[in-house]
Amino acid sequence: MGMNMSVLPAGFGAMVFDDEVMRARLPKEIYETLRRTVRDSRHLDLGVANIVASAMKDWAIEKGATHFTHWFQPLTGVTAEKHDSFVSPVGDGKVIMEFSGKELVKGESDASSFPSGGLRATFEARGYTAWDATSYAFIKGNTLCIPTAFCSYGGEALDKKTPLLRSMEAINRQALRVLRLFGNEDVTSVKTTVGPEQEYFLIDRDLFDKRRDLVFTGRTLFGAKAPKGQELDDHYYGSIKPRVAAFMREVDEELWKLGVLAKTEHNEAAPAQHELAPVFTTTNIAADHNQLTMEILQRVAGKHGLVCLLHEKPFAGVNGSGKHNNWSISTDTGVNLLEPGETPHDNAQFLLFLAAVIKAVDDYQDLLRVSVASAGNDHRLGANEAPPAIVSIFLGDEIAGVLDAIETDSPYGQKEKELLRIGVHTLPKFPKDTTDRNRTSPFAFTGNKFEFRMLGSSASISSANVVLNTAVADTLRVFADRLEGAEDLNAALHALIRETIKDHRRILFNGNGYDDSWKKEAEARGLLNMPTTPDCLPAMLSEKNVRLFTENKVLSETELHSRFEIYMENYCKVLNIEAQTMVDMAKREIVPAVSSYLGKLSSDANQMRRFLGGAVDTTVEENLVSTLSACNATCFARTVQLERALDRFHAMKGDIRSRAAFARDTLIPAMEALRETADEMEPMTAKDYWPFPTYADLLFSVR
């Protein structure tokens, strides 16, 4: 049964050791000490940690937990956990339930099998997890999960969370400097917030199990288009089928128990595609929650006889899946710094932060593209379903008009005949969220936040937000350095914002990002177009980008090199698995199945001629045999070509860039050629002979 909204407050966060639980279970002085530790990013005293651990253990056991784990996010992109029981022996065959502050704060795991990009050798297996006290512990199944960072013996980050936390510290530090210029002394911290929308597909489990490509790679490597796709637009926001509705209800229940603010579900554009959207929360918590969301989507799907596909492009010919990263900046006093205000003072502050984002996105457009790079997302970006691989900003006509007026010192609007001066008018008063949505824009302003729409559906949101936070932090640092010494702050503000708009106008684009003319215009503007992962990943190691991360203490040069190696290697591994799966399916399933069908056709034609003689016309069978036989021969030949390309790929040693380029330039074209022939044969082969479920089966079977 679904959770009744009237009882939601009692059930929400029931499995989370949150602030309310800590306030009730911890001594007042311990609770206040822990809050100060979290707020000021201080080291947690072991004595305090022991008391917190004891209270956490008692609460978890009351909830049915028998084990605990440090829950972390290695560079695999998914979460990891090693479970330890609370049980400790005390002699005479007796045990007690224990959990110490040391176990809460720090854990040690075998890190040898996690990707490190050369940060440590296999024999240097020690990895450490450290409690992220800003993200609440929670119970999953019978296990107390403690969100943690993961690092090597030498302190290098081996995970997604550590640089995210560092980037949040960086933007907090620089944003506070800027706010002090505006006299905001009551603000003690600034945090970025995120609401990541999650797209996914649901298909029937029995059909999934019959597709080796889905099992091994998460996407269909073969498949002719179904007679119907998404062209009628009848699935988008359509009525939700009962089986899917039951799945969504249970997903909500599970997420609410874990404190995840799941709010909106609906059908997406493609058949069998859906979306879940949460309420905004602090970025590192949003990253944790999104990892939990993906895990729960897949787990609950299994209970309903379904499989949740999180791949960016599971089906050709229909929309792929993304993850819209709605990003904003807020103060601990409740002010959204990306929301236009009611006074000239508020609007001057808003415009400065807006200008910082514009400059950051333009200066680091390459890193934003890197942050969403993957073999899966390469299939999606640039198609008429997702933003192009070219980064640009959509502001909407209202904000764009204001910036134009400031840049050119010209009057704004029909009634506003005076020049816009920072600290005097800045923005005319207008309703909140006057911007229309631009689905073709990679980075769109939507009233009080930016929607970064390039993220792939299976990706951790951490990488993109590390780049956003760090780039904006660095820009705010530059702004603060310039303004702190200004004699006339208003004049300096006006000059800085005007100069920023002029220098970075090329990144602003309110038009159709899908139009072919945009690629030419973007090139003329000097914007980057990096369509594939091997095209963009080397930008991680450019002097400009290394400086950004090292000077803001987010990633060291060594950590950047390790991530580059890991991401390039992952690209190669994914394509290797896909290519090998295609060879296996073609040789063991498709070619034999079509050969069997050809034999049946030939046998039927021979029998018809034998019994009916010249009275029967076997032209259809003969033509089909001729056409299908030629296609099958081509299919086999292209399978052999792909197999040989794989042999060459496996023989390559050394430079990962060369291997990735070979995968892009040789493996992918060979895979596409093989698929083209196989998909051509599918509609010509009787359904009983085709070896696995078709697109029509997969996309329209869930009722």
KEZA-410795 format. One line per 4 residues: for each residue x, y, z of C-alpha. Coordinates in Angstrom, 1 decimal. Layout:
BEGIN
X:Y:Z  ...
***
This chain:
BEGIN
0.0:0.0:0.0  1.1:3.5:-0.7  2.0:5.9:2.1  -0.9:8.2:3.0
0.2:11.8:2.8  -1.6:12.6:6.1  0.9:10.3:7.9  3.9:11.4:5.9
5.5:13.6:8.6  5.6:10.6:11.0  7.2:8.3:8.3  9.5:10.8:6.7
13.1:10.3:7.8  12.1:7.4:10.0  15.4:5.6:9.1  17.6:8.7:9.4
19.7:9.7:12.4  18.9:13.3:11.8  19.0:16.5:13.8  15.8:15.8:15.6
16.9:12.3:16.7  20.3:13.7:17.8  18.7:16.5:19.8  16.5:13.9:21.6
19.2:11.3:22.2  22.4:13.2:22.9  23.2:15.2:26.0  22.6:18.9:25.3
26.3:19.8:25.5  27.3:17.0:23.2  24.6:17.9:20.7  25.8:21.5:20.7
29.4:20.5:20.4  28.6:18.3:17.4  26.6:21.1:15.7  29.5:23.5:16.1
32.0:20.9:14.8  29.9:20.4:11.7  29.2:24.2:11.2  32.9:25.2:11.6
34.3:22.1:9.8  36.4:21.2:12.9  37.9:17.8:13.9  35.5:15.8:16.0
36.8:15.1:19.5  37.0:11.3:20.2  35.2:11.7:23.5  32.3:13.4:21.8
32.4:10.8:19.0  32.1:7.9:21.5  29.0:9.4:23.0  27.5:10.0:19.5
28.4:6.5:18.4  26.8:4.9:21.4  23.5:6.8:20.9  23.6:6.0:17.1
24.1:2.3:17.8  21.3:2.2:20.3  18.9:3.9:17.9  20.0:1.7:15.0
19.5:-1.5:17.0  16.0:-0.3:18.0  15.3:0.0:14.3  16.4:-3.5:13.6
20.0:-2.9:12.5  22.6:-5.6:13.2  25.5:-4.2:11.2  27.2:-0.9:10.3
29.1:0.3:7.3  31.0:3.3:6.1  29.0:4.1:2.9  31.3:5.8:0.4
31.4:6.8:-3.3  34.6:5.5:-5.0  35.6:6.5:-8.5  33.5:3.7:-10.0
30.6:6.2:-9.9  28.5:3.9:-7.7  28.5:3.5:-3.9  30.5:1.0:-1.9
30.0:-0.5:1.6  31.7:-3.1:3.8  29.4:-4.4:6.6  30.6:-5.1:10.1
28.3:-6.4:12.9  27.8:-4.6:16.2  28.6:-7.9:17.9  31.8:-8.1:20.0
32.9:-11.1:22.1  33.3:-10.7:25.9  34.4:-14.3:26.8  32.6:-17.5:27.8
30.9:-17.5:24.4  29.0:-14.3:25.2  28.8:-11.2:23.1  27.7:-7.6:23.5
26.7:-5.0:20.9  29.4:-2.3:20.5  30.1:0.6:18.3  32.9:3.1:19.2
33.6:6.6:18.3  36.7:5.5:16.5  34.6:3.2:14.3  32.2:6.0:13.6
34.7:8.6:12.7  37.2:6.5:10.8  37.2:3.2:8.9  39.8:1.2:7.0
39.1:-0.8:3.9  41.0:-2.8:1.2  41.3:-0.2:-1.5  43.2:-2.3:-3.9
40.3:-3.1:-6.2  39.0:0.4:-6.5  40.2:2.6:-9.4  43.0:5.0:-8.3
44.6:6.0:-11.6  48.0:5.2:-10.3  47.7:6.9:-6.9  48.7:3.7:-5.2
50.0:0.3:-6.3  47.9:-2.8:-5.8  50.1:-3.9:-2.9  49.5:-0.5:-1.2
45.9:-1.6:-0.4  45.1:0.6:2.6  42.2:3.1:2.1  40.5:5.2:4.8
36.9:6.3:5.2  36.1:9.4:7.3  32.6:10.3:8.5  31.0:13.2:6.7
29.1:14.6:9.7  27.2:17.0:7.4  25.3:14.1:5.9  23.1:12.1:8.3
23.6:8.4:8.9  20.7:6.2:7.9  19.5:2.6:8.0  19.3:0.6:4.8
17.9:-3.0:5.4  19.6:-4.2:8.6  22.6:-1.9:8.2  23.5:1.5:9.7
25.1:3.4:6.8  27.5:6.2:7.7  28.2:8.6:4.8  32.0:9.0:4.5
34.8:10.3:2.4  37.3:7.9:1.0  41.1:8.6:0.7  44.4:6.8:0.4
47.0:6.3:3.1  48.7:9.5:1.8  45.5:11.5:2.0  44.7:11.7:-1.7
41.0:11.6:-2.6  39.9:8.2:-4.0  36.2:9.2:-4.2  33.6:11.6:-5.5
32.7:13.1:-2.1  36.0:14.5:-0.9  36.5:17.0:-3.8  32.8:17.9:-3.5
33.2:18.8:0.1  36.4:20.8:-0.7  34.6:22.7:-3.5  31.8:23.6:-1.1
34.3:25.0:1.3  35.9:27.0:-1.5  32.7:28.6:-2.6  31.7:29.3:1.0
35.0:31.1:1.6  34.8:33.3:-1.4  31.1:34.0:-1.3  31.4:35.3:2.3
34.1:37.7:1.1  31.7:39.1:-1.5  28.8:39.3:0.9  30.9:41.3:3.4
31.3:44.0:0.7  27.5:44.4:0.7  27.5:44.7:4.5  26.1:41.2:5.1
27.7:40.5:8.5  25.0:38.2:9.8  25.7:35.5:7.2  28.0:32.9:8.6
28.0:30.3:5.7  27.0:30.0:2.1  26.1:26.7:0.5  25.2:25.5:-3.0
22.0:23.6:-3.3  20.9:21.1:-5.9  17.7:19.4:-7.0  18.7:16.7:-9.4
15.9:15.4:-11.6  16.4:11.7:-12.5  15.2:10.1:-15.8  15.0:6.3:-16.3
13.4:3.5:-18.3  11.3:0.6:-16.9  11.1:-2.7:-18.8  9.8:-6.1:-18.0
12.4:-8.3:-16.1  11.7:-11.5:-18.2  12.4:-9.6:-21.4  15.5:-8.0:-20.0
16.9:-11.4:-19.1  16.6:-12.5:-22.8  18.8:-9.6:-24.0  22.5:-10.2:-23.5
23.3:-6.6:-24.4  21.0:-5.2:-21.7  22.4:-7.6:-19.1  26.1:-6.9:-19.9
26.0:-3.2:-21.0  22.7:-1.7:-19.8  21.7:-0.7:-23.4  20.5:-2.3:-26.5
23.3:-2.8:-29.0  20.9:-4.2:-31.7  17.3:-3.3:-32.4  15.2:-2.1:-35.3
12.7:0.7:-34.5  9.3:-0.3:-33.3  6.3:0.7:-35.6  5.5:3.4:-33.0
8.0:5.5:-31.0  7.4:8.8:-29.3  6.3:10.7:-32.4  2.7:11.2:-31.1
3.9:12.7:-27.8  1.3:10.7:-26.1  3.5:9.2:-23.4  4.9:12.5:-22.0
3.0:13.4:-18.9  0.4:10.7:-19.8  -1.6:8.7:-17.4  0.7:6.4:-15.4
0.0:2.7:-15.9  -1.0:0.7:-12.8  2.1:-1.4:-12.6  4.3:1.6:-12.9
2.2:3.6:-10.4  2.6:0.8:-7.8  6.4:0.9:-8.4  6.5:4.7:-8.0
4.5:4.5:-4.7  6.9:2.1:-3.2  9.9:4.1:-4.4  8.4:7.2:-2.7
7.9:5.2:0.5  11.5:3.9:0.6  13.0:7.3:-0.2  10.8:9.2:2.3
12.0:6.8:5.1  15.6:7.8:4.2  14.8:11.5:4.2  15.1:11.8:0.5
12.7:14.6:-0.7  11.1:12.8:-3.6  8.4:15.0:-4.9  7.4:14.6:-8.5
7.1:11.6:-10.8  5.8:11.6:-14.4  6.1:9.8:-17.7  8.8:11.2:-19.9
8.9:11.6:-23.7  9.9:8.1:-24.8  7.8:5.0:-24.3  8.7:3.3:-21.0
10.6:6.4:-19.8  9.9:8.2:-16.5  11.3:10.9:-14.3  11.6:11.5:-10.6
12.3:15.0:-9.2  13.3:15.9:-5.6  13.2:19.1:-3.6  16.4:21.1:-3.4
18.9:20.3:-0.6  22.6:21.1:0.2  24.8:19.8:-2.6  26.7:17.0:-0.8
23.5:15.7:0.7  21.8:15.9:-2.7  24.6:13.8:-4.1  24.2:11.2:-1.4
20.4:11.2:-2.0  20.7:10.8:-5.7  23.0:7.8:-5.3  20.3:6.3:-2.9
17.6:7.2:-5.4  19.3:5.3:-8.2  19.9:2.3:-6.0  16.3:2.2:-4.7
14.9:2.7:-8.2  16.7:-0.4:-9.3  15.9:-2.5:-6.2  12.2:-1.7:-6.1
11.9:-2.3:-9.8  13.0:-5.9:-9.1  10.2:-6.4:-6.6  7.7:-5.5:-9.3
9.1:-7.8:-11.9  10.7:-4.8:-13.7  14.2:-3.6:-14.5  15.1:0.1:-14.1
17.6:1.2:-16.9  19.7:4.1:-15.9  21.9:4.1:-19.1  21.9:7.4:-21.0
20.8:5.7:-24.3  19.3:2.3:-23.8  17.3:2.5:-27.0  18.2:4.0:-30.4
15.6:6.2:-32.1  13.9:7.5:-28.9  15.0:9.9:-26.3  17.8:9.0:-24.0
17.9:9.7:-20.2  19.6:12.6:-18.5  19.8:14.1:-15.1  19.0:17.8:-14.8
21.2:19.5:-12.1  19.3:22.5:-10.7  22.0:24.5:-9.0  21.8:27.6:-6.8
23.6:29.4:-4.0  22.0:30.2:-0.6  23.0:31.8:2.7  22.4:30.3:6.1
20.0:33.3:6.6  17.7:31.9:3.9  18.7:34.2:1.0  19.0:32.7:-2.5
21.8:34.7:-4.1  20.6:33.9:-7.6  17.2:35.4:-7.1  16.5:39.1:-8.1
15.6:41.2:-5.1  13.2:44.0:-4.3  15.7:46.7:-3.8  18.6:48.2:-5.8
21.0:46.8:-3.1  19.7:43.3:-3.4  19.8:43.5:-7.2  23.4:44.7:-7.3
24.3:41.7:-5.2  22.2:39.4:-7.5  23.9:40.8:-10.6  27.4:40.3:-9.2
26.7:36.6:-8.5  25.0:36.2:-11.8  28.0:37.8:-13.5  30.3:35.4:-11.6
28.4:32.4:-12.9  28.5:33.7:-16.5  32.3:34.3:-16.3  32.9:30.9:-14.6
30.9:29.0:-17.2  32.6:30.7:-20.1  36.1:30.4:-18.7  35.6:26.7:-17.7
33.2:25.5:-20.4  35.8:22.7:-21.2  35.6:21.4:-17.6  31.8:21.5:-17.6
31.9:19.3:-20.7  34.5:17.0:-19.0  32.3:16.7:-15.9  29.5:15.0:-17.9
31.7:12.9:-20.2  31.1:9.2:-20.5  30.8:6.6:-23.3  27.0:6.4:-22.5
26.5:10.2:-22.5  28.3:10.6:-25.8  25.3:8.9:-27.5  22.9:11.4:-26.0
24.5:14.8:-26.2  23.8:16.7:-29.3  20.7:14.6:-30.3  17.3:16.2:-30.5
16.5:15.2:-26.9  19.4:16.6:-24.9  21.6:19.7:-25.0  24.4:19.9:-27.6
28.0:19.2:-26.5  28.6:22.9:-26.9  28.2:24.7:-23.5  26.2:27.9:-23.6
24.0:29.9:-21.1  20.3:30.7:-21.6  19.1:33.7:-19.5  15.7:34.5:-21.0
14.7:37.8:-22.5  14.2:39.8:-19.3  17.6:39.2:-17.7  19.3:39.4:-21.1
17.7:42.8:-21.8  19.0:44.1:-18.5  22.5:42.9:-19.2  22.4:44.5:-22.6
21.4:47.8:-21.2  24.1:47.7:-18.6  26.8:46.7:-21.1  25.8:49.5:-23.6
24.8:52.1:-21.1  21.4:52.4:-22.8  17.9:52.8:-21.4  16.0:49.7:-20.5
12.4:49.0:-21.3  9.6:51.2:-22.4  9.1:53.1:-19.1  12.6:53.0:-17.8
14.3:55.8:-19.6  17.2:56.3:-17.3  20.5:54.4:-17.6  20.8:51.4:-15.3
23.5:52.1:-12.7  24.5:49.5:-10.1  23.2:50.5:-6.7  20.6:52.9:-8.2
18.2:50.9:-10.4  20.0:47.7:-11.4  16.9:45.8:-12.3  13.3:46.9:-12.9
10.8:45.2:-10.7  9.4:42.1:-12.4  7.7:38.9:-11.3  9.8:36.0:-10.2
10.8:33.4:-12.8  10.1:35.4:-16.0  12.3:33.1:-17.9  10.8:30.5:-20.3
12.4:27.1:-20.3  14.8:26.3:-23.1  15.2:22.5:-23.4  18.0:23.0:-25.9
20.2:24.9:-23.6  22.9:23.1:-21.6  22.9:25.7:-18.8  19.6:27.7:-18.4
18.7:30.3:-15.8  15.2:29.5:-14.5  14.3:32.3:-12.2  16.5:31.6:-9.1
18.7:28.7:-10.2  20.6:27.4:-13.1  19.6:24.1:-14.7  22.6:22.2:-16.0
21.1:19.7:-18.3  24.1:17.9:-19.7  24.5:15.2:-17.0  23.9:11.6:-17.9
21.3:9.6:-16.1  23.7:7.1:-14.6  26.3:9.6:-13.5  27.1:10.8:-10.0
26.1:14.5:-9.7  29.3:15.1:-7.7  31.7:15.7:-10.7  29.5:18.4:-12.3
29.0:20.2:-9.0  32.7:20.1:-8.1  33.4:22.0:-11.3  30.5:24.4:-10.9
31.4:25.2:-7.2  35.1:25.5:-7.9  34.8:27.6:-11.0  32.3:30.0:-9.4
34.4:30.1:-6.2  37.5:31.1:-8.2  35.6:33.8:-10.1  34.2:35.2:-6.8
37.8:35.3:-5.5  38.8:37.4:-8.5  35.8:39.7:-8.0  36.5:40.1:-4.2
40.2:40.8:-4.8  39.2:43.6:-7.2  36.4:45.1:-5.2  37.9:45.0:-1.7
40.3:47.8:-2.5  37.8:50.0:-4.4  37.3:53.6:-3.3  33.8:53.8:-4.8
32.2:50.3:-4.5  29.1:51.2:-6.6  31.3:52.5:-9.4  33.6:49.5:-9.2
30.6:47.1:-9.2  29.1:48.7:-12.3  32.4:48.7:-14.1  33.1:45.0:-13.1
29.7:43.7:-14.2  29.7:45.7:-17.4  33.2:44.4:-18.2  32.2:40.8:-17.4
29.2:41.0:-19.6  31.2:42.4:-22.5  34.1:39.9:-22.1  31.8:36.8:-21.8
28.9:37.6:-24.1  29.9:34.8:-26.4  28.6:32.2:-23.8  25.1:33.7:-23.8
22.7:32.2:-26.3  18.9:32.3:-26.1  18.2:30.5:-29.3  17.7:26.9:-30.5
20.7:24.8:-29.6  19.5:22.0:-31.8  19.7:24.1:-35.0  22.6:23.3:-37.3
23.4:27.0:-37.7  24.2:27.2:-33.9  27.3:24.9:-34.4  28.6:27.4:-37.0
27.8:30.4:-34.9  29.3:28.8:-31.8  32.5:28.1:-33.7  32.6:31.7:-34.8
32.2:32.8:-31.2  35.1:30.7:-30.2  33.0:28.2:-28.1  34.3:24.7:-27.7
32.6:21.7:-29.4  33.9:18.4:-28.0  31.4:15.7:-29.0  33.2:12.7:-27.5
34.8:11.7:-24.2  38.4:11.4:-25.7  37.9:14.9:-27.3  37.2:16.6:-24.0
39.0:14.6:-21.2  42.5:16.0:-21.9  41.2:19.4:-20.9  41.4:18.2:-17.3
45.2:18.5:-17.4  45.5:21.9:-19.1  47.5:24.5:-17.2  44.5:26.7:-16.6
42.4:23.9:-15.2  45.1:22.4:-13.0  45.6:25.9:-11.5  41.9:26.2:-10.8
41.7:23.1:-8.8  45.1:23.4:-7.0  44.8:27.0:-6.0  41.3:26.5:-4.6
42.5:23.3:-2.8  39.9:21.1:-4.4  42.1:18.6:-6.3  45.9:18.3:-6.4
47.7:17.8:-9.7  48.3:14.2:-8.8  44.6:13.7:-8.1  43.7:15.2:-11.4
46.0:13.0:-13.3  44.6:9.9:-11.5  41.0:10.9:-12.5  42.0:11.5:-16.1
43.5:8.0:-16.2  40.5:6.4:-14.6  37.9:8.2:-16.8  39.8:7.4:-20.0
40.3:3.8:-19.0  36.6:3.5:-18.1  35.7:4.8:-21.6  37.9:2.1:-23.2
36.5:-0.6:-20.9  32.9:0.2:-21.7  33.5:0.2:-25.4  35.4:-3.1:-25.2
32.6:-4.7:-23.3  30.0:-3.4:-25.8  32.0:-4.6:-28.8  32.6:-8.0:-27.4
29.0:-8.4:-26.5  28.0:-7.5:-30.1  30.4:-10.1:-31.5  29.0:-12.7:-29.1
25.4:-11.9:-29.9  26.0:-11.8:-33.7  27.9:-15.0:-33.8  25.9:-17.1:-31.4
22.4:-15.6:-31.8  21.7:-13.4:-34.8  23.6:-15.2:-37.7  22.5:-18.7:-36.6
18.9:-17.5:-36.2  18.7:-15.9:-39.6  20.4:-19.0:-41.1  17.7:-21.2:-39.5
15.0:-19.0:-41.0  16.7:-19.1:-44.4  16.7:-22.9:-44.2  13.0:-22.8:-43.4
12.2:-20.5:-46.3  14.2:-22.6:-48.7  12.6:-25.8:-47.5  9.1:-24.4:-47.8
9.8:-23.2:-51.3  11.2:-26.6:-52.3  8.2:-28.4:-50.9  5.8:-26.0:-52.6
7.5:-26.7:-55.9  7.6:-30.4:-55.4  3.9:-30.8:-54.6  2.5:-28.1:-56.8
4.9:-27.9:-59.6  4.7:-25.0:-62.0  1.4:-23.9:-60.5  3.0:-22.2:-57.5
4.8:-18.9:-57.5  7.8:-18.9:-55.1  9.1:-15.5:-56.1  8.5:-14.0:-52.6
10.4:-16.8:-50.9  13.2:-16.8:-53.4  13.6:-13.0:-53.2  13.5:-13.0:-49.5
16.1:-15.8:-49.3  18.4:-13.9:-51.7  18.1:-10.6:-49.8  18.3:-12.1:-46.4
21.2:-14.4:-47.3  23.2:-11.5:-48.6  22.5:-9.5:-45.4  23.5:-12.4:-43.2
26.7:-12.8:-45.1  27.4:-9.1:-44.6  26.5:-9.4:-41.0  29.0:-12.2:-40.5
31.7:-10.4:-42.4  31.2:-7.2:-40.3  31.3:-9.3:-37.1  34.7:-10.6:-38.2
35.8:-7.1:-38.9  34.8:-6.0:-35.4  36.5:-9.0:-33.9  39.7:-8.1:-35.7
39.4:-4.5:-34.6  39.1:-5.8:-31.0  42.2:-7.9:-31.4  44.1:-4.8:-32.5
42.6:-2.9:-29.6  43.7:-5.5:-27.1  47.2:-5.6:-28.5  47.7:-1.9:-27.9
49.9:-1.0:-25.0  50.9:2.2:-23.3  49.3:5.5:-23.9  45.6:5.6:-22.8
44.9:8.5:-25.2  45.8:6.3:-28.2  43.6:3.5:-27.0  40.7:5.8:-26.4
41.1:7.4:-29.8  41.2:3.9:-31.4  38.0:2.9:-29.6  36.3:6.1:-30.8
37.6:6.0:-34.4  37.7:2.3:-35.2  35.6:0.3:-32.7  32.5:2.5:-32.7
32.3:2.7:-36.6  32.7:-1.1:-36.8  30.0:-1.5:-34.1  27.6:0.8:-36.0
28.2:-1.0:-39.3  27.4:-4.4:-37.7  24.3:-3.0:-36.0  23.1:-1.5:-39.3
23.1:-4.9:-41.0  21.5:-6.8:-38.1  18.8:-4.2:-37.7  18.1:-4.5:-41.4
17.5:-8.2:-41.1  15.2:-8.0:-38.0  12.0:-6.9:-39.9  12.7:-9.5:-42.6
13.0:-12.4:-40.1  9.9:-14.1:-38.7  9.3:-13.2:-35.1  9.5:-16.8:-34.0
13.0:-17.0:-35.3  14.4:-13.7:-34.1  16.6:-14.6:-31.1  15.6:-11.9:-28.6
12.8:-9.5:-27.7  12.4:-6.5:-30.1  12.0:-2.8:-29.3  8.2:-3.2:-29.6
8.3:-5.9:-26.9  10.6:-3.9:-24.6  9.1:-0.5:-24.9  5.4:-1.4:-24.8
5.1:-4.5:-22.5  4.7:-2.8:-19.1  1.0:-2.2:-18.4
***
